[in-house]
Amino acid sequence: MEKIGFIEIRITGSKGNLDLSPDNYDIREIIAILENAENLLYPGDKRDRPNISYKIEEGSVKHILKTSIQYIIGFNAIIGQVSQVQNIDFLDLGTAKAFENIQNIATKRNYVFSIKTSLDNTNEVKVDKTTSYYRTEAIWVDAEFYFYGKITNAGGKGKTNLHILTDEGSFIVQTPLSFFEHLEENIIHKKPYGIRATGKQHSETGEIDSSTLKFIELVDYQPKYDELYLKTLRDKAKKSWLGSINPDNWLKEIRGGYDA
């Protein structure tokens, strides 16, 4: 049976004249914590993540999230490093954004967050209005991207977008309504397309902030194996540097004194 551990997110503060407790803690606040807790534990693709169970407890408010001990051990190392360096620039994008969201809640509502795990001698990180867990803006730079793959979804209510599945993963690109109004054919699950887009990219790791992707244009992408083109390149090579090489002498030079 899989071993289970948990993370504890304890929040202290007040609602007016009342100390914070599960009885006066709003459901929207619970939803926000659950969304951010998932990103703390699993910042990437969540389709195959282990199960996460949840309960809320007194004291003032304690969020208890149980999942595989493997991920709890990894998260314990993360909060230890965050607490030590007082910085989140080294984190994966999803985890960093979750810390930023918790920092925003702490500042806005004057809450104090204590985040730790069920491990013995657990690390702990505290977030309140005096801390500043935000990414350094200078690290995230404007960039232009080309994504090639199949369009898996398009449109949407309110904010319209395109979903494209590439060899590097799935990306959601904010797309203006005017694009869909002039679209003459169904592009979902059809031939491969390219999407040209702008967005933010980490200047050191190359990581893309997918929440910032904005559509520029759709590119008609038709990858094919062009034998004639490759033959032309081979013929050019033969006539230039390959044509002047004596195979026996070249092989001796490569071998050096190995056969001696």
C-alpha positions in Angstrom: 0.0 0.0 0.0 1.3 3.5 -0.9 2.6 5.5 2.0 0.8 8.8 2.6 1.9 12.0 4.1 0.4 15.5 4.3 1.1 19.2 4.0 -0.4 21.6 6.5 -1.3 25.1 5.6 -2.2 26.9 8.9 -3.8 30.4 8.7 -4.1 32.8 11.6 -5.9 36.1 11.5 -9.3 37.6 12.1 -12.6 38.4 10.4 -13.6 41.8 11.9 -13.6 41.3 15.7 -13.6 37.5 15.4 -10.6 35.2 15.3 -10.4 33.2 12.2 -11.9 29.7 12.4 -13.6 27.2 10.0 -17.0 28.7 11.0 -16.2 32.1 9.5 -13.8 31.0 6.8 -15.5 31.5 3.4 -15.9 28.8 0.8 -14.2 30.9 -1.9 -11.1 31.1 0.4 -11.1 27.3 0.6 -11.3 27.0 -3.1 -8.3 29.4 -3.6 -6.2 27.5 -1.1 -7.0 24.1 -2.8 -6.1 25.5 -6.2 -2.8 26.8 -4.9 -2.0 23.7 -2.8 -2.3 21.5 -5.9 0.2 23.7 -7.7 2.5 23.7 -4.8 2.6 19.9 -4.9 2.2 19.3 -8.7 3.2 22.4 -10.7 3.3 20.6 -14.0 1.0 18.2 -15.9 -1.7 17.1 -13.4 -3.4 14.4 -15.5 -1.4 11.5 -13.9 -0.9 13.0 -10.4 -1.6 10.9 -7.3 -4.9 11.5 -5.4 -5.0 14.4 -2.9 -7.5 14.2 0.0 -8.5 17.2 2.1 -9.9 18.2 5.4 -10.1 21.5 7.3 -9.4 21.7 11.1 -9.6 24.2 13.9 -6.5 26.2 14.9 -7.2 28.9 13.6 -7.8 27.4 10.2 -5.8 24.3 9.2 -5.9 22.9 5.7 -4.6 19.3 5.7 -3.8 17.8 2.2 -2.8 14.2 2.1 -1.0 12.6 -0.9 1.9 10.3 -1.7 4.8 10.6 0.7 7.2 10.9 -2.2 5.8 14.3 -3.1 5.6 15.4 0.5 9.4 14.7 0.8 10.0 16.7 -2.3 7.8 19.6 -1.1 9.6 19.6 2.3 12.9 20.3 0.6 11.2 23.1 -1.4 9.9 25.0 1.6 13.2 24.5 3.4 15.0 26.2 0.5 12.3 29.0 0.3 12.6 29.7 4.0 16.4 29.8 3.8 16.9 32.1 0.8 13.6 34.1 1.2 13.2 33.9 -2.6 11.1 32.0 -5.1 12.9 32.6 -8.4 14.4 29.1 -8.4 11.0 27.4 -8.3 9.0 25.9 -11.2 6.6 28.4 -12.6 3.4 26.7 -11.1 4.9 26.5 -7.6 6.2 30.1 -7.8 2.8 31.4 -8.8 1.2 29.5 -5.9 3.5 31.2 -3.5 2.7 34.6 -5.1 -1.0 34.0 -4.7 -0.6 33.0 -1.0 1.5 36.1 -0.5 -1.2 38.2 -2.1 -3.8 36.7 0.3 -1.6 37.3 3.3 -1.1 40.9 2.4 -4.7 41.7 1.4 -6.3 40.0 4.4 -3.5 40.4 7.0 -3.3 36.6 7.4 -0.3 34.7 8.6 0.4 31.5 6.8 2.5 28.6 8.2 3.3 25.9 5.6 4.9 22.6 6.8 4.6 18.8 6.3 3.9 15.7 8.3 7.6 14.7 8.3 9.6 14.5 11.5 11.7 17.7 11.8 9.7 19.2 9.0 10.8 22.4 7.3 8.4 25.4 7.6 7.9 28.6 5.7 5.8 31.5 7.0 4.1 34.0 4.7 2.6 37.3 6.0 2.4 41.0 5.1 6.1 41.5 6.0 7.4 38.9 3.5 7.7 39.4 -0.2 7.4 36.1 -2.1 7.3 37.4 -5.6 9.3 36.5 -8.7 11.9 38.9 -9.9 10.3 40.6 -12.9 13.7 41.1 -14.7 14.1 37.3 -15.0 10.9 37.0 -17.2 11.4 38.6 -20.6 9.2 39.2 -23.6 9.7 36.6 -26.3 8.1 35.3 -29.5 7.3 31.6 -30.0 6.2 29.2 -32.7 4.2 26.1 -31.6 3.6 23.3 -34.0 1.1 20.5 -33.5 -2.7 19.8 -33.6 -5.3 22.2 -32.4 -7.3 20.3 -29.7 -9.8 23.0 -28.6 -10.8 26.5 -29.7 -13.1 29.3 -28.5 -14.3 29.6 -25.0 -16.7 31.7 -23.0 -15.4 35.2 -22.1 -11.7 34.7 -22.9 -11.3 33.0 -26.2 -8.2 30.8 -26.9 -6.6 28.0 -28.9 -5.3 24.8 -27.4 -2.4 23.3 -29.3 -0.8 19.9 -28.5 2.9 19.8 -29.4 5.8 17.4 -28.8 6.8 19.6 -25.8 3.3 19.5 -24.2 0.0 21.4 -24.5 -0.2 25.2 -24.6 -3.2 27.5 -24.3 -2.9 30.7 -26.4 -5.1 33.7 -25.7 -6.8 34.5 -29.1 -9.0 37.4 -30.1 -12.6 36.8 -31.0 -12.0 38.4 -34.4 -9.9 35.4 -35.4 -12.7 32.9 -34.9 -15.2 35.2 -36.6 -13.1 35.1 -39.8 -12.2 31.4 -39.5 -13.5 29.6 -42.6 -12.9 26.0 -41.6 -12.8 23.7 -38.6 -9.2 23.4 -37.4 -9.7 21.1 -34.4 -8.0 17.7 -34.7 -7.2 18.4 -38.3 -3.8 18.7 -39.9 -0.8 20.1 -37.9 -0.8 23.9 -37.6 1.7 26.4 -36.3 0.8 29.2 -33.9 2.9 32.3 -33.7 2.6 33.9 -30.3 4.1 36.3 -27.8 4.7 35.6 -24.1 7.0 35.6 -21.2 10.1 33.3 -21.0 12.5 32.7 -18.2 15.8 34.3 -19.2 17.9 31.6 -17.5 15.9 28.3 -17.8 13.9 29.0 -21.0 10.7 28.1 -19.2 7.6 29.6 -20.8 4.9 31.3 -18.8 1.9 29.7 -20.6 -0.5 32.1 -18.9 1.0 35.0 -20.9 0.8 33.5 -24.4 -1.0 35.8 -26.9 -1.9 34.9 -30.5 -0.3 36.6 -33.4 -1.1 34.4 -36.4 -2.0 30.8 -37.5 0.7 29.2 -39.7 -0.1 26.6 -42.3 2.3 23.9 -41.4 2.9 20.9 -43.7 5.9 18.9 -42.6 7.1 16.4 -45.2 10.0 14.3 -46.2 11.5 16.0 -49.3 13.8 13.4 -51.0 14.6 15.7 -54.0 15.7 18.5 -51.7 18.0 16.1 -49.6 19.5 14.7 -52.9 20.3 18.2 -54.0 22.2 18.8 -50.7 24.1 15.5 -51.1 25.1 16.3 -54.7 26.4 19.8 -53.6 28.4 18.2 -50.8 30.0 15.7 -53.2 31.0 18.4 -55.7 32.6 20.5 -53.0 34.5 19.2 -50.0 33.6 15.5 -50.3 34.9 15.4 -54.0 38.4 16.4 -52.9 38.8 13.7 -50.3 40.7 10.5 -50.8 38.8 8.0 -48.7 41.8 5.8 -47.8 44.0 8.8 -46.7 41.0 10.3 -44.8 40.5 7.1 -42.9 44.1 6.8 -42.0 44.1 10.4 -40.6 41.0 9.6 -38.5 42.6 6.4 -37.1 45.9 8.1 -36.4 48.4 5.6 -35.0 45.7 3.2 -33.7 46.6 0.5 -36.2 50.3 0.9 -35.9 
